[in-house]
């Protein structure tokens, strides 16, 4: 250890020694003093208060604060030597057994009844008892009376609040605490980047105080103040980034695309076979106004599955065509792109068949451009796009390749934006001479704070009403392990629907042999679990078993494009009774005759994904039924998640549940950018008021100093917290 003064950039090996620094780097990705100081405690334990041992999950790596209750030594049965069993409790009635193998009399003397300690290890179960085998531990002084042990490693824990850090088996929490103490004792107070006026008006403590109090809190009140300041920094950095970008985007030029009386849009509205909902009309008016301005629209359209987003998007596309431009819709899969193509041709009828005998006078052409087009068809389609005869162009990422040129790209519609990378969206936008208007659509409802934080530079429109004719969807959990008869009943229920003239989906989390693809549910982290069920394995079992005699089709992302299209056409035409598929059917697939969906291994899917999937049924006059089959045990978090999905069809409630169960970093792009999330404390659910206040301050600051030239330290801090890669992710949603 060293006593030299340190800055945030000082390498840890200069402060805590080479061996410890290497462990912190390899196990926790901590390399500098700043990395360690921003590695905040996960929670705080208080001696005399319990950590609820009863809630620990088997297999979990834990650190518990507990008091030794009794010890017992007994000979081992299978080999020579003794086994030391130490029973510890947390004050709530919960107990844990610590087991140590070998002759360790010194440990029995050390772990005397009455002593408090932190014990770290993996929870196992033996004969119904929770235990830690050979745990790491550190004792906290004599008999829990608050007297600090002489050992410097436990000095940190002598206070009332004991920080427990995100740790690794090789680097337990008390080692991290010791290193933090060394760094804090030598750290030069960092410059506070937050303007003094903001600190004063929002009653925020200084940065140095916050960093010291969050690691070594002098009281619960000071800890609260420290956490509030550091959360503010995170929220403020994100909001400043978004507000700056929105401010810059307002200065970009775009070609106005105003509506035209008596044009294609008016003709389309006149032949629409149903009334638009009030929501569709209101959102359509917002988009129409945006398209008519000289700055690019950047709007997010969110709406429940079946709320009519596609018609709203098509009407916007027709307005752009009326104004002499072209519109492109980017879909995540060829199946969905082809579905959009067929659906729009059906809706447009003669209005989408320019150049054909039956075309209306004001018609345009609708073209589908995908990677699987044959050479001749591709050349013809590209010529239609390049020469401007195709007013509406639909496709997958194939639209982004060189060789796809637009005559005048005025509007880009991105369907299910979370399935595209930032670079892909940029490539499409770059195909226009000036930035085109952009409409992003999602069927995943977005909680208000996520919208404010992730989509803060987009205008947001929400479709909350379902069009007439949509039927209710009932959802039920089928506990296959506990009640196999329920699964048998599920297959009989499916057969009943088919017998009544309807169709069904069976969804599996995996395709089958071969590398995983984007449409597959992520593998379970628990190695003991069996592999997820696969489409290619389940389909033949169903055909030979409970669904024998039914016409079964298979759909997944590894099928050749023409085969996928053929299967989807057969299902839509009613030539197949059951479609066994992956989540390739999650968005956009519209077969009104499909009334039942059985999701196998439902616990392997996320909340939003399940909500999206079940939106494929109940799209016609008959009610929909979604059965969530799982082997997850009753009372487990996975089972509770499924029960929540089954209990409501309110997508916004489910979106909040989904957010509760995901790390904030996943929401904010850490996964996409491949980097660790810089949002360590901010909760998008619990800190809504703070996020709102940070946004208000960010707007005021950027209006007065758009480039933050008068606040260089703040600009540098924002750049460090929200690096450019993540800033682009935030901007483009």
Secondary structure, 3 states (H helix, E strand, C coil): CCCCCECCCCECHHHHCHHHHHHHHHHHCCCEHHHHHCCCEEEEEECCCCCCHHHCCCCCEEEEEEEEEEEEEEECCCCCCEEEEEEEECCCCCEEEEEEECCCHHHHHHCCCCCEEEEEEEEEEECCEEEEECCEEEECCHHHCCCCCCCHHHHCCCCCEEEEECCECCECHHHHHHHHHHHHHHECCCCCCCCHHHHHHCCCCCHHHHHHHHHCCCCHHHHHHHHHHHHHHHHHHHHHHHHHHHHHHCCCCCCCCCCCCCCHHHHHHHHCCCCCCHHHHHHHHHHHHHHCCCCCCEEEEEECCCCCHHHHHHHHHHHHHHCCCEEEEECCCHHHHHHHHHHHHHHHHHHHECCCCCCCCCCCEEEEECCCCCHHHHHHHHHHHHCCCEEEEEECHHHHCCCCCCCCEEEEEEECHHHCCHHHHHHHHCCCCCCCEEEEEECCCCCHHHHHHHCCCCEEEEECCCCCCCCCEEEEEEECCCCHHHHHHHHHHHHHHHHCCCEEEEECCECCCCCCCCCCCCCCCCCCCCCCCEHHHHHHHHHHCCCCCCCEEEECCCCCHHHHHHHHHHHHCCCCCEEEECHHHCCCCCCCCEEEEEECCHHHCCHHHHHHHHCCCCCCCCCEEEEEEECCCCCCHHHHHHHHHHHCCCHHHHHHHHHHCCCHHHHCCHHHHCCCCCCCCCCCCCCHHHHHHHHHHHHHHHHHCCCCCCCHHHHHHHHHHCCHHHHHHHHHC
